[in-house]
Amino acid sequence: QEVVDLLRQRSRPYLFSNTVAPPVVAGALKALELVSSSSDLRDKLAGNTAMFRDGLQELGLDLLPGEHPIVPVMLHDATLAARFADVMLEQGVYVVAFSYPVVPKGKARIRTQMSAALSADDVNFALQAFARAKAVVLD
């Protein structure tokens, strides 16, 4: 019994184990239901991502390669990335600048993430904002 009592008081897995909150379980179940019943949202997300990536590349921006909805726009300089994010916010688009220590030195970037909830007009609005921010910050 002494060993059991000691383990209950000192065992990290026992101390830090919690049940999952019911709203989190309900949300996970609903997400599984949505992705199991239709591919519409995945297809929309893939389309938005391709449209966004293509548009950013046409603007001449440096992207990390991939097809995933997180689209990093590489600026390589922390000050430049922060300024770019500020100008984007002035344009009505919220993006986050990542720099060291979050990413390696010299790998500063703007982190963007596509969503299936965006319309083609929304994506085009973001691309226009990127064009204007590029003109202000990089050109």
N, CA, C and O atoms as CSV, one atom per row, in Angstrom:
chain,resi,resn,atom,element,x,y,z
A,1,GLN,N,N,0.816,-1.200,0.000
A,1,GLN,CA,C,0.000,0.000,0.000
A,1,GLN,C,C,0.860,1.265,0.000
A,1,GLN,O,O,0.503,2.260,-0.631
A,2,GLU,N,N,1.993,1.226,0.708
A,2,GLU,CA,C,2.867,2.392,0.739
A,2,GLU,C,C,3.403,2.724,-0.651
A,2,GLU,O,O,3.498,3.893,-1.023
A,3,VAL,N,N,3.750,1.702,-1.407
A,3,VAL,CA,C,4.256,1.922,-2.764
A,3,VAL,C,C,3.164,2.524,-3.653
A,3,VAL,O,O,3.426,3.451,-4.420
A,4,VAL,N,N,1.948,1.998,-3.550
A,4,VAL,CA,C,0.831,2.525,-4.332
A,4,VAL,C,C,0.581,3.984,-3.970
A,4,VAL,O,O,0.408,4.820,-4.857
A,5,ASP,N,N,0.561,4.294,-2.696
A,5,ASP,CA,C,0.359,5.681,-2.261
A,5,ASP,C,C,1.468,6.600,-2.782
A,5,ASP,O,O,1.193,7.712,-3.233
A,6,LEU,N,N,2.714,6.136,-2.722
A,6,LEU,CA,C,3.836,6.923,-3.210
A,6,LEU,C,C,3.705,7.173,-4.720
A,6,LEU,O,O,3.910,8.294,-5.185
A,7,LEU,N,N,3.367,6.137,-5.469
A,7,LEU,CA,C,3.210,6.288,-6.910
A,7,LEU,C,C,2.069,7.241,-7.259
A,7,LEU,O,O,2.175,8.022,-8.204
A,8,ARG,N,N,0.994,7.177,-6.507
A,8,ARG,CA,C,-0.117,8.099,-6.770
A,8,ARG,C,C,0.287,9.547,-6.554
A,8,ARG,O,O,-0.223,10.440,-7.231
A,9,GLN,N,N,1.186,9.786,-5.630
A,9,GLN,CA,C,1.615,11.148,-5.339
A,9,GLN,C,C,2.748,11.621,-6.238
A,9,GLN,O,O,2.902,12.824,-6.450
A,10,ARG,N,N,3.544,10.698,-6.769
A,10,ARG,CA,C,4.763,11.082,-7.492
A,10,ARG,C,C,4.781,10.717,-8.973
A,10,ARG,O,O,5.620,11.229,-9.715
A,11,SER,N,N,3.910,9.879,-9.407
A,11,SER,CA,C,3.935,9.401,-10.778
A,11,SER,C,C,3.431,10.476,-11.733
A,11,SER,O,O,2.281,10.903,-11.633
A,12,ARG,N,N,4.290,10.921,-12.667
A,12,ARG,CA,C,3.915,11.983,-13.611
A,12,ARG,C,C,2.696,11.613,-14.453
A,12,ARG,O,O,1.788,12.434,-14.584
A,13,PRO,N,N,2.637,10.397,-15.035
A,13,PRO,CA,C,1.440,10.078,-15.830
A,13,PRO,C,C,0.162,10.121,-14.996
A,13,PRO,O,O,-0.896,10.503,-15.495
A,14,TYR,N,N,0.261,9.737,-13.750
A,14,TYR,CA,C,-0.922,9.757,-12.896
A,14,TYR,C,C,-1.287,11.198,-12.538
A,14,TYR,O,O,-2.464,11.560,-12.545
A,15,LEU,N,N,-0.289,12.014,-12.227
A,15,LEU,CA,C,-0.542,13.401,-11.831
A,15,LEU,C,C,-1.081,14.238,-12.979
A,15,LEU,O,O,-1.925,15.109,-12.768
A,16,PHE,N,N,-0.599,13.984,-14.200
A,16,PHE,CA,C,-0.951,14.840,-15.325
A,16,PHE,C,C,-1.984,14.226,-16.259
A,16,PHE,O,O,-2.175,14.707,-17.376
A,17,SER,N,N,-2.632,13.201,-15.824
A,17,SER,CA,C,-3.672,12.628,-16.675
A,17,SER,C,C,-5.009,13.233,-16.277
A,17,SER,O,O,-5.362,13.290,-15.099
A,18,ASN,N,N,-5.729,13.674,-17.268
A,18,ASN,CA,C,-7.048,14.256,-17.047
A,18,ASN,C,C,-8.006,13.675,-18.071
A,18,ASN,O,O,-7.599,13.243,-19.149
A,19,THR,N,N,-9.247,13.671,-17.729
A,19,THR,CA,C,-10.227,13.262,-18.720
A,19,THR,C,C,-10.395,14.394,-19.724
A,19,THR,O,O,-10.143,15.560,-19.420
A,20,VAL,N,N,-10.817,14.032,-20.903
A,20,VAL,CA,C,-11.047,15.027,-21.941
A,20,VAL,C,C,-12.389,15.690,-21.659
A,20,VAL,O,O,-13.365,15.024,-21.316
A,21,ALA,N,N,-12.421,17.002,-21.808
A,21,ALA,CA,C,-13.648,17.752,-21.545
A,21,ALA,C,C,-14.731,17.353,-22.550
A,21,ALA,O,O,-14.431,17.162,-23.728
A,22,PRO,N,N,-15.964,17.228,-22.111
A,22,PRO,CA,C,-17.054,16.826,-23.021
A,22,PRO,C,C,-17.180,17.684,-24.281
A,22,PRO,O,O,-17.430,17.124,-25.348
A,23,PRO,N,N,-17.021,19.010,-24.222
A,23,PRO,CA,C,-17.111,19.783,-25.465
A,23,PRO,C,C,-15.997,19.434,-26.473
A,23,PRO,O,O,-16.210,19.497,-27.684
A,24,VAL,N,N,-14.820,19.071,-25.966
A,24,VAL,CA,C,-13.730,18.684,-26.858
A,24,VAL,C,C,-14.064,17.360,-27.538
A,24,VAL,O,O,-13.816,17.191,-28.732
A,25,VAL,N,N,-14.623,16.427,-26.781
A,25,VAL,CA,C,-15.030,15.142,-27.356
A,25,VAL,C,C,-16.133,15.360,-28.391
A,25,VAL,O,O,-16.095,14.771,-29.472
A,26,ALA,N,N,-17.106,16.195,-28.068
A,26,ALA,CA,C,-18.207,16.459,-28.997
A,26,ALA,C,C,-17.677,17.094,-30.282
A,26,ALA,O,O,-18.115,16.742,-31.378
A,27,GLY,N,N,-16.751,18.014,-30.150
A,27,GLY,CA,C,-16.160,18.650,-31.327
A,27,GLY,C,C,-15.383,17.655,-32.181
A,27,GLY,O,O,-15.466,17.685,-33.409
A,28,ALA,N,N,-14.638,16.783,-31.536
A,28,ALA,CA,C,-13.884,15.766,-32.273
A,28,ALA,C,C,-14.825,14.809,-32.997
A,28,ALA,O,O,-14.585,14.452,-34.151
A,29,LEU,N,N,-15.884,14.399,-32.329
A,29,LEU,CA,C,-16.855,13.505,-32.967
A,29,LEU,C,C,-17.531,14.170,-34.164
A,29,LEU,O,O,-17.733,13.534,-35.199
A,30,LYS,N,N,-17.878,15.441,-34.023
A,30,LYS,CA,C,-18.500,16.168,-35.133
A,30,LYS,C,C,-17.515,16.306,-36.301
A,30,LYS,O,O,-17.902,16.155,-37.460
A,31,ALA,N,N,-16.261,16.588,-36.000
A,31,ALA,CA,C,-15.250,16.699,-37.057
A,31,ALA,C,C,-15.104,15.375,-37.801
A,31,ALA,O,O,-15.017,15.356,-39.029
A,32,LEU,N,N,-15.079,14.277,-37.064
A,32,LEU,CA,C,-14.995,12.966,-37.709
A,32,LEU,C,C,-16.226,12.684,-38.562
A,32,LEU,O,O,-16.126,12.115,-39.649
A,33,GLU,N,N,-17.375,13.085,-38.061
A,33,GLU,CA,C,-18.615,12.908,-38.826
A,33,GLU,C,C,-18.559,13.698,-40.137
A,33,GLU,O,O,-18.932,13.188,-41.193
A,34,LEU,N,N,-18.091,14.942,-40.060
A,34,LEU,CA,C,-18.014,15.791,-41.253
A,34,LEU,C,C,-17.055,15.233,-42.301
A,34,LEU,O,O,-17.385,15.173,-43.485
A,35,VAL,N,N,-15.867,14.825,-41.856
A,35,VAL,CA,C,-14.891,14.336,-42.830
A,35,VAL,C,C,-15.253,12.955,-43.356
A,35,VAL,O,O,-14.809,12.573,-44.438
A,36,SER,N,N,-16.047,12.204,-42.612
A,36,SER,CA,C,-16.471,10.877,-43.062
A,36,SER,C,C,-17.628,10.943,-44.042
A,36,SER,O,O,-17.765,10.067,-44.896
A,37,SER,N,N,-18.455,11.958,-43.932
A,37,SER,CA,C,-19.682,12.008,-44.724
A,37,SER,C,C,-19.499,12.634,-46.106
A,37,SER,O,O,-20.282,12.355,-47.014
A,38,SER,N,N,-18.471,13.481,-46.281
A,38,SER,CA,C,-18.323,14.177,-47.554
A,38,SER,C,C,-16.902,14.693,-47.699
A,38,SER,O,O,-16.238,14.977,-46.702
A,39,SER,N,N,-16.434,14.815,-48.927
A,39,SER,CA,C,-15.107,15.396,-49.168
A,39,SER,C,C,-15.210,16.854,-49.624
A,39,SER,O,O,-14.209,17.456,-50.012
A,40,ASP,N,N,-16.415,17.419,-49.577
A,40,ASP,CA,C,-16.625,18.782,-50.076
A,40,ASP,C,C,-15.698,19.803,-49.421
A,40,ASP,O,O,-15.090,20.625,-50.107
A,41,LEU,N,N,-15.592,19.750,-48.092
A,41,LEU,CA,C,-14.757,20.731,-47.399
A,41,LEU,C,C,-13.275,20.525,-47.715
A,41,LEU,O,O,-12.539,21.495,-47.897
A,42,ARG,N,N,-12.840,19.275,-47.781
A,42,ARG,CA,C,-11.445,18.998,-48.146
A,42,ARG,C,C,-11.158,19.475,-49.567
A,42,ARG,O,O,-10.104,20.050,-49.834
A,43,ASP,N,N,-12.094,19.234,-50.467
A,43,ASP,CA,C,-11.921,19.674,-51.851
A,43,ASP,C,C,-11.858,21.201,-51.938
A,43,ASP,O,O,-11.043,21.752,-52.678
A,44,LYS,N,N,-12.711,21.870,-51.188
A,44,LYS,CA,C,-12.723,23.341,-51.174
A,44,LYS,C,C,-11.409,23.873,-50.605
A,44,LYS,O,O,-10.841,24.834,-51.124
A,45,LEU,N,N,-10.935,23.237,-49.536
A,45,LEU,CA,C,-9.670,23.645,-48.934
A,45,LEU,C,C,-8.517,23.451,-49.914
A,45,LEU,O,O,-7.663,24.327,-50.050
A,46,ALA,N,N,-8.490,22.314,-50.591
A,46,ALA,CA,C,-7.431,22.056,-51.576
A,46,ALA,C,C,-7.487,23.081,-52.714
A,46,ALA,O,O,-6.446,23.554,-53.171
A,47,GLY,N,N,-8.687,23.424,-53.170
A,47,GLY,CA,C,-8.831,24.422,-54.224
A,47,GLY,C,C,-8.377,25.797,-53.779
A,47,GLY,O,O,-7.669,26.489,-54.510
A,48,ASN,N,N,-8.783,26.197,-52.580
A,48,ASN,CA,C,-8.353,27.499,-52.050
A,48,ASN,C,C,-6.837,27.552,-51.884
A,48,ASN,O,O,-6.203,28.560,-52.193
A,49,THR,N,N,-6.268,26.458,-51.396
A,49,THR,CA,C,-4.819,26.412,-51.186
A,49,THR,C,C,-4.082,26.537,-52.508
A,49,THR,O,O,-3.120,27.299,-52.612
A,50,ALA,N,N,-4.523,25.796,-53.523
A,50,ALA,CA,C,-3.865,25.860,-54.839
A,50,ALA,C,C,-3.988,27.262,-55.433
A,50,ALA,O,O,-3.018,27.795,-55.970
A,51,MET,N,N,-5.164,27.854,-55.338
A,51,MET,CA,C,-5.391,29.198,-55.871
A,51,MET,C,C,-4.479,30.213,-55.166
A,51,MET,O,O,-3.882,31.077,-55.809
A,52,PHE,N,N,-4.382,30.096,-53.850
A,52,PHE,CA,C,-3.578,31.020,-53.060
A,52,PHE,C,C,-2.094,30.854,-53.372
A,52,PHE,O,O,-1.388,31.837,-53.597
A,53,ARG,N,N,-1.625,29.610,-53.384
A,53,ARG,CA,C,-0.213,29.354,-53.685
A,53,ARG,C,C,0.146,29.855,-55.079
A,53,ARG,O,O,1.172,30.511,-55.263
A,54,ASP,N,N,-0.700,29.545,-56.059
A,54,ASP,CA,C,-0.441,29.999,-57.429
A,54,ASP,C,C,-0.368,31.524,-57.495
A,54,ASP,O,O,0.515,32.086,-58.143
A,55,GLY,N,N,-1.301,32.179,-56.821
A,55,GLY,CA,C,-1.318,33.640,-56.821
A,55,GLY,C,C,-0.082,34.242,-56.178
A,55,GLY,O,O,0.475,35.213,-56.691
A,56,LEU,N,N,0.355,33.672,-55.057
A,56,LEU,CA,C,1.550,34.176,-54.387
A,56,LEU,C,C,2.793,33.956,-55.245
A,56,LEU,O,O,3.677,34.811,-55.294
A,57,GLN,N,N,2.859,32.815,-55.916
A,57,GLN,CA,C,4.001,32.552,-56.786
A,57,GLN,C,C,4.004,33.495,-57.978
A,57,GLN,O,O,5.070,33.940,-58.406
A,58,GLU,N,N,2.831,33.810,-58.526
A,58,GLU,CA,C,2.753,34.779,-59.627
A,58,GLU,C,C,3.233,36.158,-59.187
A,58,GLU,O,O,3.750,36.930,-59.995
A,59,LEU,N,N,3.058,36.462,-57.900
A,59,LEU,CA,C,3.554,37.738,-57.367
A,59,LEU,C,C,5.068,37.722,-57.170
A,59,LEU,O,O,5.672,38.756,-56.884
A,60,GLY,N,N,5.673,36.552,-57.322
A,60,GLY,CA,C,7.120,36.438,-57.160
A,60,GLY,C,C,7.557,36.244,-55.722
A,60,GLY,O,O,8.723,36.464,-55.395
A,61,LEU,N,N,6.642,35.835,-54.858
A,61,LEU,CA,C,7.001,35.603,-53.467
A,61,LEU,C,C,7.595,34.211,-53.309
A,61,LEU,O,O,7.242,33.286,-54.041
A,62,ASP,N,N,8.501,34.074,-52.347
A,62,ASP,CA,C,9.207,32.828,-52.091
A,62,ASP,C,C,8.390,31.995,-51.101
A,62,ASP,O,O,8.211,32.394,-49.950
A,63,LEU,N,N,7.900,30.846,-51.548
A,63,LEU,CA,C,7.081,29.972,-50.697
A,63,LEU,C,C,7.839,28.697,-50.374
A,63,LEU,O,O,8.633,28.213,-51.179
A,64,LEU,N,N,7.588,28.159,-49.190
A,64,LEU,CA,C,8.065,26.802,-48.933
A,64,LEU,C,C,7.196,25.868,-49.755
A,64,LEU,O,O,5.980,26.050,-49.806
A,65,PRO,N,N,7.787,24.874,-50.396
A,65,PRO,CA,C,7.001,23.996,-51.260
A,65,PRO,C,C,6.027,23.128,-50.465
A,65,PRO,O,O,6.239,22.846,-49.285
A,66,GLY,N,N,4.972,22.720,-51.130
A,66,GLY,CA,C,4.009,21.824,-50.513
A,66,GLY,C,C,2.616,22.082,-51.028
A,66,GLY,O,O,2.379,23.025,-51.783
A,67,GLU,N,N,1.697,21.236,-50.614
A,67,GLU,CA,C,0.295,21.379,-50.998
A,67,GLU,C,C,-0.600,21.596,-49.782
A,67,GLU,O,O,-1.816,21.723,-49.922
A,68,HIS,N,N,-0.015,21.638,-48.609
A,68,HIS,CA,C,-0.795,21.776,-47.377
A,68,HIS,C,C,-1.318,23.195,-47.215
A,68,HIS,O,O,-0.771,24.132,-47.797
A,69,PRO,N,N,-2.375,23.356,-46.426
A,69,PRO,CA,C,-3.006,24.677,-46.306
A,69,PRO,C,C,-2.221,25.702,-45.491
A,69,PRO,O,O,-2.587,26.877,-45.477
A,70,ILE,N,N,-1.165,25.289,-44.821
A,70,ILE,CA,C,-0.286,26.273,-44.180
A,70,ILE,C,C,0.728,26.685,-45.228
A,70,ILE,O,O,1.526,25.870,-45.693
A,71,VAL,N,N,0.691,27.967,-45.598
A,71,VAL,CA,C,1.515,28.464,-46.701
A,71,VAL,C,C,2.504,29.492,-46.144
A,71,VAL,O,O,2.139,30.651,-45.942
A,72,PRO,N,N,3.745,29.083,-45.894
A,72,PRO,CA,C,4.754,30.018,-45.400
A,72,PRO,C,C,5.339,30.853,-46.535
A,72,PRO,O,O,5.809,30.318,-47.539
A,73,VAL,N,N,5.304,32.158,-46.359
A,73,VAL,CA,C,5.899,33.093,-47.317
A,73,VAL,C,C,7.242,33.510,-46.729
A,73,VAL,O,O,7.301,34.213,-45.721
A,74,MET,N,N,8.308,33.070,-47.368
A,74,MET,CA,C,9.650,33.269,-46.829
A,74,MET,C,C,10.148,34.684,-47.122
A,74,MET,O,O,10.184,35.123,-48.272
A,75,LEU,N,N,10.529,35.382,-46.057
A,75,LEU,CA,C,11.111,36.715,-46.200
A,75,LEU,C,C,12.548,36.746,-45.684
A,75,LEU,O,O,13.301,37.662,-46.013
A,76,HIS,N,N,12.934,35.760,-44.883
A,76,HIS,CA,C,14.306,35.521,-44.431
A,76,HIS,C,C,14.841,36.542,-43.437
A,76,HIS,O,O,15.878,36.291,-42.823
A,77,ASP,N,N,14.199,37.650,-43.255
A,77,ASP,CA,C,14.670,38.703,-42.347
A,77,ASP,C,C,13.553,39.038,-41.368
A,77,ASP,O,O,12.425,39.316,-41.774
A,78,ALA,N,N,13.871,39.011,-40.078
A,78,ALA,CA,C,12.855,39.209,-39.038
A,78,ALA,C,C,12.205,40.588,-39.108
A,78,ALA,O,O,10.986,40.700,-38.974
A,79,THR,N,N,12.985,41.625,-39.312
A,79,THR,CA,C,12.448,42.981,-39.374
A,79,THR,C,C,11.534,43.142,-40.581
A,79,THR,O,O,10.468,43.751,-40.495
A,80,LEU,N,N,11.964,42.593,-41.691
A,80,LEU,CA,C,11.169,42.635,-42.921
A,80,LEU,C,C,9.847,41.885,-42.736
A,80,LEU,O,O,8.792,42.364,-43.153
A,81,ALA,N,N,9.911,40.720,-42.115
A,81,ALA,CA,C,8.696,39.927,-41.893
A,81,ALA,C,C,7.720,40.665,-40.982
A,81,ALA,O,O,6.515,40.666,-41.235
A,82,ALA,N,N,8.225,41.284,-39.939
A,82,ALA,CA,C,7.358,42.036,-39.021
A,82,ALA,C,C,6.722,43.224,-39.735
A,82,ALA,O,O,5.535,43.495,-39.554
A,83,ARG,N,N,7.498,43.928,-40.539
A,83,ARG,CA,C,6.970,45.073,-41.297
A,83,ARG,C,C,5.916,44.603,-42.303
A,83,ARG,O,O,4.878,45.245,-42.467
A,84,PHE,N,N,6.185,43.495,-42.967
A,84,PHE,CA,C,5.247,42.949,-43.935
A,84,PHE,C,C,3.924,42.615,-43.244
A,84,PHE,O,O,2.855,42.926,-43.770
A,85,ALA,N,N,3.989,41.985,-42.074
A,85,ALA,CA,C,2.772,41.637,-41.326
A,85,ALA,C,C,2.001,42.892,-40.938
A,85,ALA,O,O,0.771,42.903,-40.990
A,86,ASP,N,N,2.706,43.945,-40.551
A,86,ASP,CA,C,2.040,45.208,-40.198
A,86,ASP,C,C,1.302,45.799,-41.399
A,86,ASP,O,O,0.165,46.255,-41.275
A,87,VAL,N,N,1.948,45.787,-42.544
A,87,VAL,CA,C,1.326,46.338,-43.755
A,87,VAL,C,C,0.128,45.483,-44.170
A,87,VAL,O,O,-0.890,46.014,-44.617
A,88,MET,N,N,0.246,44.173,-44.025
A,88,MET,CA,C,-0.881,43.293,-44.343
A,88,MET,C,C,-2.080,43.617,-43.450
A,88,MET,O,O,-3.217,43.638,-43.922
A,89,LEU,N,N,-1.834,43.864,-42.186
A,89,LEU,CA,C,-2.932,44.212,-41.273
A,89,LEU,C,C,-3.578,45.526,-41.688
A,89,LEU,O,O,-4.798,45.671,-41.620
A,90,GLU,N,N,-2.759,46.485,-42.119
A,90,GLU,CA,C,-3.304,47.746,-42.637
A,90,GLU,C,C,-4.183,47.499,-43.868
A,90,GLU,O,O,-5.111,48.264,-44.133
A,91,GLN,N,N,-3.896,46.454,-44.602
A,91,GLN,CA,C,-4.670,46.090,-45.795
A,91,GLN,C,C,-5.903,45.256,-45.450
A,91,GLN,O,O,-6.688,44.908,-46.333
A,92,GLY,N,N,-6.070,44.940,-44.176
A,92,GLY,CA,C,-7.237,44.182,-43.748
A,92,GLY,C,C,-7.054,42.674,-43.723
A,92,GLY,O,O,-8.033,41.930,-43.665
A,93,VAL,N,N,-5.797,42.214,-43.766
A,93,VAL,CA,C,-5.515,40.778,-43.717
A,93,VAL,C,C,-4.566,40.519,-42.560
A,93,VAL,O,O,-3.476,41.087,-42.492
A,94,TYR,N,N,-4.994,39.653,-41.651
A,94,TYR,CA,C,-4.172,39.319,-40.487
A,94,TYR,C,C,-3.279,38.137,-40.816
A,94,TYR,O,O,-3.766,37.052,-41.134
A,95,VAL,N,N,-1.980,38.345,-40.742
A,95,VAL,CA,C,-0.993,37.280,-40.894
A,95,VAL,C,C,-0.010,37.394,-39.735
A,95,VAL,O,O,0.058,38.422,-39.060
A,96,VAL,N,N,0.745,36.330,-39.517
A,96,VAL,CA,C,1.688,36.305,-38.407
A,96,VAL,C,C,3.100,36.183,-38.954
A,96,VAL,O,O,3.377,35.332,-39.799
A,97,ALA,N,N,3.996,37.044,-38.463
A,97,ALA,CA,C,5.415,36.970,-38.811
A,97,ALA,C,C,6.099,36.043,-37.806
A,97,ALA,O,O,5.947,36.207,-36.596
A,98,PHE,N,N,6.841,35.084,-38.312
A,98,PHE,CA,C,7.604,34.168,-37.477
A,98,PHE,C,C,9.084,34.415,-37.712
A,98,PHE,O,O,9.534,34.502,-38.855
A,99,SER,N,N,9.833,34.528,-36.637
A,99,SER,CA,C,11.279,34.696,-36.752
A,99,SER,C,C,11.945,33.972,-35.585
A,99,SER,O,O,11.270,33.391,-34.735
A,100,TYR,N,N,13.264,34.013,-35.555
A,100,TYR,CA,C,14.028,33.353,-34.506
A,100,TYR,C,C,13.564,33.844,-33.135
A,100,TYR,O,O,13.385,35.050,-32.967
A,101,PRO,N,N,13.364,32.980,-32.161
A,101,PRO,CA,C,13.745,31.575,-32.057
A,101,PRO,C,C,12.657,30.586,-32.503
A,101,PRO,O,O,12.842,29.377,-32.369
A,102,VAL,N,N,11.540,31.072,-33.022
A,102,VAL,CA,C,10.463,30.176,-33.444
A,102,VAL,C,C,10.883,29.397,-34.688
A,102,VAL,O,O,10.556,28.218,-34.829
A,103,VAL,N,N,11.602,30.055,-35.584
A,103,VAL,CA,C,12.169,29.410,-36.768
A,103,VAL,C,C,13.667,29.701,-36.762
A,103,VAL,O,O,14.106,30.619,-36.070
A,104,PRO,N,N,14.460,28.944,-37.514
A,104,PRO,CA,C,15.912,29.195,-37.528
A,104,PRO,C,C,16.244,30.615,-38.000
A,104,PRO,O,O,15.488,31.228,-38.754
A,105,LYS,N,N,17.380,31.115,-37.542
A,105,LYS,CA,C,17.847,32.432,-37.998
A,105,LYS,C,C,17.945,32.431,-39.514
A,105,LYS,O,O,18.376,31.453,-40.126
A,106,GLY,N,N,17.537,33.547,-40.107
A,106,GLY,CA,C,17.574,33.670,-41.551
A,106,GLY,C,C,16.407,33.001,-42.269
A,106,GLY,O,O,16.374,32.965,-43.499
A,107,LYS,N,N,15.449,32.471,-41.507
A,107,LYS,CA,C,14.293,31.783,-42.096
A,107,LYS,C,C,12.982,32.464,-41.702
A,107,LYS,O,O,11.938,31.815,-41.640
A,108,ALA,N,N,13.036,33.768,-41.435
A,108,ALA,CA,C,11.829,34.505,-41.048
A,108,ALA,C,C,10.792,34.407,-42.159
A,108,ALA,O,O,11.124,34.359,-43.344
A,109,ARG,N,N,9.536,34.378,-41.749
A,109,ARG,CA,C,8.465,34.158,-42.724
A,109,ARG,C,C,7.158,34.755,-42.242
A,109,ARG,O,O,7.001,35.122,-41.078
A,110,ILE,N,N,6.232,34.840,-43.176
A,110,ILE,CA,C,4.845,35.143,-42.877
A,110,ILE,C,C,4.119,33.814,-42.925
A,110,ILE,O,O,4.208,33.092,-43.919
A,111,ARG,N,N,3.417,33.490,-41.885
A,111,ARG,CA,C,2.682,32.228,-41.855
A,111,ARG,C,C,1.230,32.515,-42.201
A,111,ARG,O,O,0.563,33.312,-41.542
A,112,THR,N,N,0.759,31.859,-43.235
A,112,THR,CA,C,-0.638,31.985,-43.627
A,112,THR,C,C,-1.283,30.611,-43.571
A,112,THR,O,O,-0.598,29.590,-43.630
A,113,GLN,N,N,-2.578,30.591,-43.461
A,113,GLN,CA,C,-3.291,29.322,-43.439
A,113,GLN,C,C,-4.610,29.467,-44.177
A,113,GLN,O,O,-5.431,30.323,-43.848
A,114,MET,N,N,-4.798,28.634,-45.161
A,114,MET,CA,C,-6.031,28.635,-45.936
A,114,MET,C,C,-7.149,27.956,-45.156
A,114,MET,O,O,-6.910,27.207,-44.209
A,115,SER,N,N,-8.368,28.238,-45.580
A,115,SER,CA,C,-9.554,27.687,-44.939
A,115,SER,C,C,-10.591,27.366,-46.005
A,115,SER,O,O,-10.680,28.044,-47.028
A,116,ALA,N,N,-11.362,26.336,-45.755
A,116,ALA,CA,C,-12.466,25.992,-46.646
A,116,ALA,C,C,-13.601,27.002,-46.520
A,116,ALA,O,O,-14.492,27.044,-47.368
A,117,ALA,N,N,-13.574,27.809,-45.474
A,117,ALA,CA,C,-14.633,28.793,-45.260
A,117,ALA,C,C,-14.458,30.030,-46.144
A,117,ALA,O,O,-15.364,30.859,-46.227
A,118,LEU,N,N,-13.312,30.163,-46.800
A,118,LEU,CA,C,-13.058,31.335,-47.635
A,118,LEU,C,C,-13.639,31.153,-49.031
A,118,LEU,O,O,-13.603,30.060,-49.597
A,119,SER,N,N,-14.170,32.231,-49.572
A,119,SER,CA,C,-14.649,32.228,-50.957
A,119,SER,C,C,-13.483,32.585,-51.875
A,119,SER,O,O,-12.420,32.996,-51.409
A,120,ALA,N,N,-13.689,32.426,-53.171
A,120,ALA,CA,C,-12.674,32.842,-54.149
A,120,ALA,C,C,-12.415,34.342,-54.026
A,120,ALA,O,O,-11.278,34.789,-54.174
A,121,ASP,N,N,-13.459,35.116,-53.758
A,121,ASP,CA,C,-13.285,36.560,-53.562
A,121,ASP,C,C,-12.400,36.850,-52.350
A,121,ASP,O,O,-11.576,37.764,-52.382
A,122,ASP,N,N,-12.574,36.071,-51.284
A,122,ASP,CA,C,-11.739,36.247,-50.088
A,122,ASP,C,C,-10.273,35.977,-50.407
A,122,ASP,O,O,-9.394,36.741,-50.008
A,123,VAL,N,N,-10.015,34.893,-51.122
A,123,VAL,CA,C,-8.642,34.544,-51.480
A,123,VAL,C,C,-8.049,35.626,-52.377
A,123,VAL,O,O,-6.894,36.014,-52.198
A,124,ASN,N,N,-8.825,36.112,-53.334
A,124,ASN,CA,C,-8.343,37.185,-54.206
A,124,ASN,C,C,-8.066,38.469,-53.426
A,124,ASN,O,O,-7.105,39.182,-53.716
A,125,PHE,N,N,-8.910,38.758,-52.439
A,125,PHE,CA,C,-8.681,39.924,-51.585
A,125,PHE,C,C,-7.329,39.799,-50.879
A,125,PHE,O,O,-6.560,40.758,-50.824
A,126,ALA,N,N,-7.049,38.617,-50.345
A,126,ALA,CA,C,-5.771,38.386,-49.659
A,126,ALA,C,C,-4.609,38.527,-50.639
A,126,ALA,O,O,-3.586,39.124,-50.305
A,127,LEU,N,N,-4.760,37.985,-51.833
A,127,LEU,CA,C,-3.687,38.092,-52.830
A,127,LEU,C,C,-3.424,39.546,-53.215
A,127,LEU,O,O,-2.273,39.943,-53.395
A,128,GLN,N,N,-4.479,40.334,-53.342
A,128,GLN,CA,C,-4.308,41.758,-53.649
A,128,GLN,C,C,-3.587,42.470,-52.504
A,128,GLN,O,O,-2.752,43.344,-52.736
A,129,ALA,N,N,-3.914,42.092,-51.277
A,129,ALA,CA,C,-3.232,42.680,-50.119
A,129,ALA,C,C,-1.756,42.295,-50.122
A,129,ALA,O,O,-0.898,43.122,-49.812
A,130,PHE,N,N,-1.457,41.045,-50.470
A,130,PHE,CA,C,-0.058,40.635,-50.561
A,130,PHE,C,C,0.666,41.440,-51.645
A,130,PHE,O,O,1.815,41.836,-51.450
A,131,ALA,N,N,0.020,41.682,-52.763
A,131,ALA,CA,C,0.642,42.467,-53.833
A,131,ALA,C,C,0.960,43.876,-53.349
A,131,ALA,O,O,2.044,44.398,-53.609
A,132,ARG,N,N,0.017,44.486,-52.650
A,132,ARG,CA,C,0.244,45.847,-52.147
A,132,ARG,C,C,1.329,45.857,-51.075
A,132,ARG,O,O,2.183,46.744,-51.067
A,133,ALA,N,N,1.304,44.880,-50.170
A,133,ALA,CA,C,2.342,44.824,-49.123
A,133,ALA,C,C,3.719,44.586,-49.727
A,133,ALA,O,O,4.709,45.166,-49.282
A,134,LYS,N,N,3.775,43.744,-50.727
A,134,LYS,CA,C,5.057,43.497,-51.415
A,134,LYS,C,C,5.580,44.786,-52.020
A,134,LYS,O,O,6.771,45.081,-51.913
A,135,ALA,N,N,4.702,45.562,-52.658
A,135,ALA,CA,C,5.115,46.821,-53.268
A,135,ALA,C,C,5.642,47.801,-52.224
A,135,ALA,O,O,6.596,48.534,-52.485
A,136,VAL,N,N,5.025,47.816,-51.045
A,136,VAL,CA,C,5.440,48.737,-49.986
A,136,VAL,C,C,6.709,48.284,-49.310
A,136,VAL,O,O,7.593,49.099,-49.048
A,137,VAL,N,N,6.821,46.991,-49.017
A,137,VAL,CA,C,7.895,46.497,-48.179
A,137,VAL,C,C,9.104,45.975,-48.982
A,137,VAL,O,O,10.248,46.180,-48.578
A,138,LEU,N,N,8.857,45.318,-50.085
A,138,LEU,CA,C,9.947,44.626,-50.781
A,138,LEU,C,C,10.426,45.329,-52.037
A,138,LEU,O,O,11.593,45.190,-52.403
A,139,ASP,N,N,9.566,46.079,-52.709
A,139,ASP,CA,C,9.966,46.685,-53.992
A,139,ASP,C,C,10.605,48.051,-53.808
A,139,ASP,O,O,10.994,48.688,-54.787
